Amino acid sequence: MFRHRLGTPGQLACFLAVLLAAVLLGGPRAPLALALAVALALAFHPAALRVARSATVWAFVALLLVSGALWLGAPDARLGPVPVSTAGLRGGLWMAARALAILLAARGLAASTSPGELAGLLERAGLPGLGFTLGVAVNLLPALEQSSRHAWDTLRMRGGLRHRRRDGLRLATLTVMSGALRRADEIAIAAEARGFGLRRARPPALRRGPLDLPVAAALAVTVALLALAR
């Protein structure tokens, strides 16, 4: 395993390579993007392979196959009383392969790289203050979840969902949004009081690995060859 020898730039290169391969390789070549995603997952982020245990993922794949067989292309076969299209089934299979490739790459990036590391990389690319912004957004998620739950429970206990359900949902949405804006304003005031500014902000430390450059170069060549091959 080489996952401990790959830093944030290398992990991002793996994700972008799979994403680019999934976009460029269509039709019968789509499984090549999935094969690339599986190979990178095995080498650098095996935790991403846990998506194979998800029933939701396989239900999504089955939905793509069924929808392709039923609605893509002219029916040329029958599955019992149902007419199906073999060309549409193949199209659904190619779509499923590309979707699984992107999902594996995204899971691998999420499992191997923290949001702070990605923010540091983007800040060095010319987006100052992104680390602070991303950190605030991530830290706001539990508060937003709690606020949403409280607003929903209050509305339900007061009978707001029994009559005029649409107005109740609108009021609940406005309550959550106003709470989020108020919380964000409090964080901005606290940051300003502590002297935070984009000019003085330092990007988070970037984790580097000895294989970042070789892996990125090899992936660039691999994707280019796959895209050009016919």
GIBEL-V868658 format. One record per pair of residues at least 6 apart in sequence whose ideal C-beta (glycine too) atoms are under 7 Angstrom apart, sorted by the first residue. I is the first residue (numbers start at 1). J is the second residue. D is the distance in whole Angstrom. If there is no record, write none. Layout:
i->{I;I}
j->{J;J}
d->{D;D}
//
This chain:
i->{1;2;2;2;3;3;3;5;5;5;6;6;6;6;6;7;7;7;7;8;8;8;8;8;8;9;9;9;9;10;10;10;10;10;11;11;11;11;12;12;13;13;13;14;14;14;14;14;15;15;15;15;17;17;17;18;18;18;18;18;18;18;19;19;20;21;21;21;21;21;22;22;22;22;24;25;25;25;26;27;30;30;30;31;32;33;33;33;34;34;34;37;37;37;38;40;41;41;41;41;44;44;45;45;45;47;48;48;48;48;51;51;51;51;57;61;64;64;64;65;65;65;65;67;68;68;68;68;68;69;69;69;69;69;70;71;72;72;72;72;73;73;73;73;74;75;75;75;76;76;77;77;78;115;115;116;116;116;117;117;117;119;119;119;119;120;120;120;120;120;121;122;123;123;123;124;124;128;128;129;129;131;131;132;132;136;140;140;140;143;144;144;147;147;148;151;151;151;152;155;155;155;155;160;160;161}
j->{43;43;44;211;44;45;112;209;210;211;44;209;211;212;215;207;208;209;212;113;117;118;121;206;207;121;208;212;216;209;211;212;215;216;44;109;112;113;109;121;215;216;219;40;44;105;108;219;105;106;108;109;36;219;223;33;36;37;40;101;102;105;102;105;223;32;33;36;223;226;33;98;101;102;227;32;33;226;94;94;94;97;98;97;226;97;98;101;97;100;101;101;104;105;104;108;48;49;104;108;108;112;108;111;112;111;104;107;108;111;57;103;104;107;103;96;92;95;96;89;92;93;96;92;88;89;91;92;95;84;85;88;89;92;84;88;85;88;91;92;85;87;88;91;85;83;84;85;85;86;84;86;84;134;138;131;135;204;204;206;207;130;131;134;204;131;203;204;205;206;206;130;130;131;203;203;206;198;201;198;201;203;204;196;201;187;180;183;184;183;176;180;176;179;176;172;175;176;172;161;168;171;172;168;171;168}
d->{7;5;6;6;5;6;7;5;5;5;5;4;5;6;6;5;4;4;5;5;4;7;6;6;5;7;7;5;7;5;6;4;5;6;7;6;5;5;7;7;6;4;6;5;6;7;7;7;5;7;7;4;7;4;5;6;6;5;7;5;7;4;6;6;5;7;4;5;5;6;4;4;5;5;4;5;5;6;7;6;4;4;5;5;6;7;6;4;4;5;4;4;4;5;7;7;4;5;5;5;7;7;4;5;4;4;5;4;4;6;5;6;6;6;7;5;5;5;5;6;4;6;6;6;4;6;5;2;7;4;6;5;4;6;6;7;6;3;5;7;4;4;4;7;6;4;6;5;6;6;5;6;7;5;6;6;7;5;7;7;6;5;4;4;6;6;4;4;7;5;6;5;5;6;4;6;7;5;6;4;5;6;5;7;6;6;7;6;7;6;7;6;6;4;5;5;4;6;6;6;5;7;5;4;7;5}
//
